Amino acid sequence: MVYDLISIENDTYKYQSKDGAGAKEKQSILNEEDDLWTKLRHMHIAEVSEKIPKLVKEISANKKINDNKITMSGLSQLMKKMPAFRKQISKVCNAP
């Protein structure tokens, strides 16, 4: 379904991402090395829609963030300080 709905060339999904400095073009390679892709690719869209928010909460819990106190600016600052956290969040939030 992803390949039918989204423009993907050579297993690469290109998208616009808004960072603190503005919009940037980014890409995700959808292959066997992408854990999130391999986990979600055969699931029904309804299951994926439920799974993504749970994954974001798990990542937040792993980083000992209180979900009640998260703000967009606070999350942005945290992501800038922790590259690994930013990579995990971007995979989850930008999953096709």
Secondary structure, DSSP 8 states (H G I E B T S, - for coil): -HHHHS-EETTEEEEEEEETTEEEEEEEE-STT-HHHHHHTTS-HHHHHHHHHHHHHHHHHHTT--GGG--HHHHHHHHHH-HHHHHHHHHHHT--
